[in-house]
Amino acid sequence: MKIFKKLTFFISISFTIAQINYSGEVTAKSMNRISNNSEINLPYRILSFKLGYTLGQLDINTVTGIEYRNNTSKSNYVLREAYLAYYPEWGEIKLGKQIHAWGSVDGNNPTDNINPYDYYYLFMAGAGRKIGVISLSSKIYFGNSHLEGIFIPKYEKNRFPYGEEDFPLSIPSKPKIEYPVKNEFEFGFRFQTTIGDGDLGLSIFKGNDRAPSVNAANVFWEVEGGPPSLESLLGYRETLVRGLDFVTFFGDFTVRSELALFKSKTPILNLHIIKSPLSLYEFQQDISYSQYVIQIEYTTNSDIILSGQLIGNSVQNENYEWYHVTSSELVDFPYPEFQPGMGNKSIVPKLHEINRKVLNPNVKQQKILIVHLKN
Amino acid sequence: MKKYLLFNLLIFFLNAQSGIEIAKMVDSRKIPKDQSNITKMVLTNSKGKQRINIVISKSMDGNKKQIMWFLEPKDDKGVAFLKIEKKGKDDEMRMWLPAFKKVRRISSKKRGDSFMGSDLSYEDLSTREIADHNYSRLDDQTINLKLCYVLEIFPKKESSSSYSKHISWIEQSTLMVLKEESFDKRGQLKKKKEFLNKELNDYLVMERIFVEDVQKKHSTEVTFEDYKVDTGISIKLFQEKNLKRLPRN
């Protein structure tokens, strides 16, 4: 009883001297096609709520949401973030489910790979489209520089709208994924410093792809003597990302840019060879690729922000082979087209974006024009 | 008689301060080491529609170092702004955008950009360096029964100003600006500003600023509440990490 009283007293005192911040929004909406006014049946965040508790150098922050689907009236509670943050003199330490942001460009950001993406919200800006990961992060500030370290004990992957006919991008039904990642632990470091009038950032991240790729295949012949059919078994490659980002200013223009070098490799699968079917073949891929983004911004005298992004990617080195799991005999199966499992969400060679922020704060217009210059 | 007139004229010219001297007097006015307040900005557009911004502001070195946290509008709650002016260099300006979880470095070169949709530009929020301007004194005038120096201030090229000229009315007894008109690069009147000052702990500080963009027919009224001076703000406050946490004022 005494302990209960002490605890109640402590909680009362801490709430009296602490600062509590809360904010939230309720968004009830219906998405309809212009062509026939039929409803687009996709879930959306009907409620989002942030709660923060600050006591001295300590913060507790939570972001929760309710996802709702109009056609079925089903709702789903989501704990998007919940973390403890401590702010000593030298920097900050955070522990819990968090959303991180690296890099300097907006949106298509190849060095920002800490959090997986929720593809249902891919067209949202900022942290709204990311999935929180349980992580320990720390930032140390010294002079005009800071160093950040992030450690993720449990890997998380992208959330794809599998089988959703109404999703604007074509994503087939949920694939059969057989292979969990080999090493769930992920980590990264980022160093940022001010050079002249600009900022320069260097980063490294070692983790697993957020999107799946082919790891193995079951091979069968529908017609004897005919071409073989492959049933793909998916998994997640191990990927190391080295990143460089900077922001600088030329006259009235702001230039933000990023370059990410990826080294991605199919993990050695721990297959139970004796139990493996004879028709099982493994696919090994070792690939180096790069992605870059150059973003140029200009604000007109009428407060219209014009920003354009040049996005590019290239494969530097690619080695792959198919071999039989038990005999290790190399086979000449077709190679699946390479799909990056990390980096930019959509690889479009060139994209131009025009944002218009109207002074009236109740109206925000954003016009995005994507030009695929290859076509 | 002639000798007497010449003597008087000589005395008059010796006593009359030039524009630059008045600017230096204004610049050397006693100011607090640090300041904090809750700044309320009421933005009114040409149709009379209003929007209210409320920020917690802390500054030191005569606003050369300034940090602001937005409390309102609700959409922008948590957005924070850090400005550090550097002598001979461009200002360092950063913005914390909670929706993006990112501290964004922003350009200080385009100093005429509006600050959060208000009629105050980043340049209006920055200190006016004496060396970056030319000053010319006009005839004294009286505003609200207060005798004022009137200065024409011409930004030099190196100031990267978005203005071609300012005309400032400076109260002679307090050396506080009471009124200012700013002209765009084409020489057209762009903004009219009115200042109301108050005494606080032996200092004179601003209580209210009214800015009207006569070209956009848009106005902003800025009032400073809960004003505190010399509270011992540490220089360490003006760091990126402090943008992320809303302070108690």
Interface residues (C-beta under 8 A of the other chain):
Chain A: Q19 N21 S23 T54 D59 Y87 E89 G91 E92 I99 H100 A101 S104 D106 A125 G126 A127 G128 K139 Y141 H146 T194 D197 G198 D199 V247 F249 G251 D252 T254 E297 T299 N301 D303 L359 N360 P361
Chain B: N45 K49 R51 P73 K74 D75 K77 G78 K89 D90 E92 L97 A99 F100 K101 K102 R105 I106 S107 S108 K109 K110 G112 D113 S114 G117 K216 H218 K236 Q239 E240 K241 K244 R245 L246 R248
